[in-house]
């Protein structure tokens, strides 16, 4: 049996093949070659390696709910690598992540050099201030960009700033300013400051004092809670501290809010609901200022949260978002410069044209004078986001985000 093709379809096929033939002829006339895919040169894949250097040791917390996951931060970086590669495959770019861990008190130089030996020219650093400074000049001399996601010390952005270090983590002063703006807006201006006896606690307490002076808060009393080394997670230790909190806050003057500066996790969790007089608690306990919140849904945050949960099996924490933002900053700069040239990428990140989107309602940029990432700060409790700073009342001639932390006229940083 002989099959037949309807006239209309036959006419179409005839037109199609004639057009294809004409196109091939035209291509041959222009290039002198047949337009075969094999004749088109393949674009070389640009491999962009990012290192992740973290100081890690198992940690204790006053609450079992606050125990950090083993992959805190690293999970965010891995999700960002996937995001970078989604775009990179269209630009012949391939991103990878090398992870190295050191102890919190260990020397980080050798581990950093190991990353450089692998070809990493961008390093996400979750280190202490001391460890970060130990690799800063080595990185500068080798042309390596370091993205700080761990250390909140203001000194790293001021007297100890470096030209090749970009700070994604907010400073203590940014966190304290975000909290102070909200408390003043709510007309809760009288504060009592309770702080721990460790260095980190003192630094955050100093940031809260600065914020009070800056935004009109009044610290009416201060008390230091000494760490006596009791077994806080045992029944007797927990009971002892809970009883101490009531007595510890008994003789305080009239106040609106109890500010807690307990980065060392000694007593802060036990302050809410245990003070002598019923008062709001904020700082490192109660209402907490942070760069991200696991319940953040605004500005497309639910998309990020869902994707992170689907990929990792848990909620996204602040350090996950900081690491994600750092890796995405490299990806964004690589996309804009269309390559893997470290100098072009570095220059672009330093330029006024650079910005990165991080589900916070606006594009984030680095401050030119100390390389601190401008970013909104979320204020939240254990369940939800309560507010976002900067608050609407606080204006600035350049960016409202610069009302948080050290502004350019105040800076001590000289990038070198």
N, C-alpha and C positions, 0 to 999 in steps of 0.2 A: 504494500500500500504506500502510496506517495503522499506525504504530508504537505499541506499548503499553508502559507503564511498570509493572513489577511492583508489587503492592499495598504491600509493605513500603517500597520506595523512594519511592513516591508519598506515603505517609503522612509519611515523613521530610521530603520537600521541602515539603510543606504546613506541617508544624510549623516548619520553618526560616524560611519566608517570613513566617508569622504572627508568629514571635518577632522577626524583623527589623523588621516593621512596628510591633509594640508598642514595641520599643526606640526606634524613630524618633519615635513619638508621645510617649513619655515624655520624650525629650530636648526635643521641641518644647514640651511643656507647661511644662518647667522653665525653658527659656531664652527661649521665645517665638520661636525660630528653628528652621529646619531644620538638622540636624546635618551640615552640609556641611564638607568639609576646607577649602574656600576661605574659610569664615567664621572659621577659627582663625588668629589672628595669628601670623606667623612670628617666631621668636625671633632677635634681632639677633646676628650673629656677632661675638664678642669677639676682636679681633686682638691677639695678644701678641707683640711683636717683641723679639728678643734679639740683642744685638750680640756679636761675637767680635773682640776687638782683640788681635792677636798681633805680637810682635817676631820677625821672621823674616829669616834670611839662610842661604844654603847652608853647611853645617857639615862639617868634617873629623872623622874619628874614627880611632883607632888600628887598628880592624878594619873591613873592608868590611861586615861583618855588623851593625855598630853605626851605620851611616849612617842618620839618621832619615828616614822617608818625608816627602814634600812636604806631605802633609795630616795630619801628626801632630797630634793634638788636635782639629783641625777635623772629622776623620772621626767621632770620638766624639760631638761636638756635633751633627752632622747625624743620626746614628742616634738620639740622644735627642730631636731635633725630631720625627722620625717616631714615636717612642714617645709623646711628648706629644700628637701629633695623633690617634693611635689612640684615646686616651681623650677628647681634647678634642672630637671630632666628636659625641659624645653629650651634651656640655655646651655646644655652640655656641661652642667656642673654637678658634681657629686660631693655631698657632705658626709663626714664621718666623725665619730666622737671617741676619743681615747680617755679612759678614766684611770686616775692614779690616786691612791689614798695614803695619807700619812697620819701619825698620831697627833692629837691636838697640841702637844708640847714638843713635837719632833722638829728636826731641821727639814725644811721644805725644799732646799736648794737642789739636792740630788734628784728628787722626784720631778722637779721642774725641768731640770736638764734632760731627764729621760724623755719627757714629752717633746722637748725641742728636737732631740735626736730622732724622733719618729717623724718629724716634719711638721709639727703643729706650730702655726704662727699666730694662733689666737687661743688664749687660755682663759677658761672660766674658773675663777678662784674662790673657793669657799674655805677661807683661811682666817686665822686670827690676824690682828693688825701687825703683830710682830712678824709673823710668817710672811705676810704680804710684803712688808717692807724688805725682807731678806731677799726676795726675788725681783723686786722692782727695778733696780738698776741693771741687773743681769738681763732682764727682759728688754729694757730700753736699748742696751748696747747690741742686742741681737735682733732688734726690730720686731719684737713680739708685743702684741696688744694683750693686755690683761683686763678682764672684766670681773670686778669685785662684786660677788653676790652674798658674801658672808659677814664682812666687818662693817659695823655701823659707826665706827669711830669718826668723829668730826675731824680729828687731827689728820687723818689720811687724805682729806679733801682740802686741808688748810696748810699748816706749816710743813707737813710731810707729803704734800701732793707730788705727783709725778705725771709727766706729759703722756706716758704710754699706758696709764691706768685709767679705766673708765669705771665709774661706780654706779652699778645698777641698784644695789641695796640702798635704801634711804638712810640718812644719818639719824642719830638719836635726836638731834635738834629738829629735824623735819617731823619725826614722830611726835615729839613733845609739842611743837608748834601746832600740829594738826589737832591734837587733843585740847590744847589751851583755847584755840579759836572756837571750838564747839562749846566748851564749858562757859566761856564768856558770852557767846551768843545766847546760850540758854539762861543767862543771868544767874549762874552759880559761881561767883567770883572768889569765894573764900575757901581756901584749900588747906588741908593738913598733909604734910609730906612724910610718909614712912619709907625708909630706904634700908637696904641691906648693908652688910659690912664688907662686901667684896668690891673690888675695883670697878667692875662693870656696873654694879648698883650705884656707886658714887657718881659715875659718869652720866648715867641716866637721870639721877637726881639733879645734877648740875644743869642738864638740858631742860628739866622741868622748871628750875628756878629762872633760867634765862627766858623761857616761854612766858612765865608769869609776869616778869618785868616788861616783856615786849608787848603783851596783849592786854594788860590791865588786870591780871589775876593777883590775888593776895595770898601768900603763904603765911598763915597765921601761927603755925607751929610746925616743928620738925622733930622726928625721933628716929634713931638708928636701931634696927633690930639686929642684934649680934647673933652670928652663926656659931652656936656652941657645939655643932657636930653631932647632934642627937639623931637617933634612927627615925627620921621623919616618916618613913613609909611603914613602920611597925605600929601596932595598936597604941603602945605607950607613948611613942614619939608623937604621933598624930594628935592624940588626946592632950598631951602636954602643951603643944603649940596652940591648939584650939582654945584651951583655957587661958593661955598666955595672952592671946590677942585681945580678949575682953579686958583684962587687967592693963595691958599695954596701951590701950586707947582710952583708959578711964579718965585721965586728968587733962584731956585736950580741951582747948577753948572752943567756942561756938564756930562751926564751919559748915560748908555746903557739901564738900566732896573730900574723900580721902584719896590722895594720890599715892600709889604704890610704885616704888622703884626696886624691883627684885628680879633682875635678869638671871640671878644665880639660882632661882627656884628653891628658896629656903623657907619662905613664910607667906608669900603673896597670895597663893591660892586659898589660904585659910582666912584672909581678911574679910571678904564679902560675907555678910550675915552674922559676923561674930564680933563686930565693933561694939563698944559700950553703948553708944547712941546709934540709932538707925540712920545711916548715911550712905550715899552713893559711893562706889569705889571705881577708880579708873587708873590707868597706867599700865603696868604689866599684869594686872588682874582686873576683873570686872569689865569695864569698857576699855578695850585695847586698840591702840593704833597700829596698823600694819599695812604693808604694801599690797596685800591681797587677802581675801577671805573665802573660805570654802563654800560659803553660801552666796557669793556674789553672782547676781543674775543680770544686772544692767549692762547696757552697751554691748550686747552680744556675749556677755559673760557666760550665759547658760550654754552657748555653743561650745565655748572653751571647756567648761566644766564637764559637759557630756562627753566630749571627745577624750578628755583626759581620763575620765572614769572608765570609759570603754577600753582605753589603751592600757591603763595601769591597774584597774580594779579598786581604786581608792579615790578620795577627794583630793583636790589640788590645794596645796598649802602655799604659804608666802614664798618659801625658798624655791619651790617648784616654778612658780611664776617668774621669780627673779632669774633663775637659770634659763627658763624658756625665753625670756626677753633678751638676755645676753646672746644666746645662740641665734635668735631671730635678727638681732642687730647685725651680726656678721652676714647672715643670709640676705637681709635687705640691702646692705652695702654692696655685696657681691652681685646682686641682681642689677642694681643701679649702675654699677661700673662694668657689668657684662664681662666678668672674668674672674681671675684668681690672683691678680697682682696685689701683693700685700700693701704696697705703698699707695696704690689708688684706693684700695678699700679703707686704709687708715686715714687718708686725706679726706675721703668722703664722710666718714663717721665724724671727723672733726669739723666738717663744714656746716654752714648754716642751712644747707639743703637737706641734711639728714633728719629723719624722724622714723619712729617705729610705732606701729599700732599694737596696743596691748590690752584691749578690752576695758579701757578705763574712761571712755567718753571723749578722748582727744588724743592726738598724736603726741608721743613723748620725745623729747629732745635732750641732748646733753648741754649743760651749762658750759659756755666757752671758757669761763675763768677757772673752773676746778674740775670739770668733767664729771660732775654729778648729774645723774638722770633726773630731770624734772618729772614729777609724777603725782597724781592725786593720792591721798592717803585715806584708807578705809578705816572707819571706826566701827567696831563690832563687839558683840558678846559671843558666847559660845554657840548661838543659834542663828544669828542674822547680822546683816550690815545695818547699823543704826544711822550712820551719816557718812558723808564724804567731805574731806577738807582738800583745798581751801574752802572755807565758808563764803557765801555770796557777799557778805559785807566787806570782805577784805580785798582791796583792789591794789593793782601794781601797774607801773608805767610800761612794763615790758610783758610780763606774764604773771597772772595770779598765782601760778605755781611757785613763783619766786618769793611768795610770802611764807613759804615753808623752808626753814633752814637758813643757812648763812647766805645773805644776798651779796651781790657783787661789791657794793661800797664797803662791806664789812670784811671781805675775804682777806686772808693772810697768804693765799696761795700764789706762788710764782712757779708756773709750770716749767720744768726743765728736765 
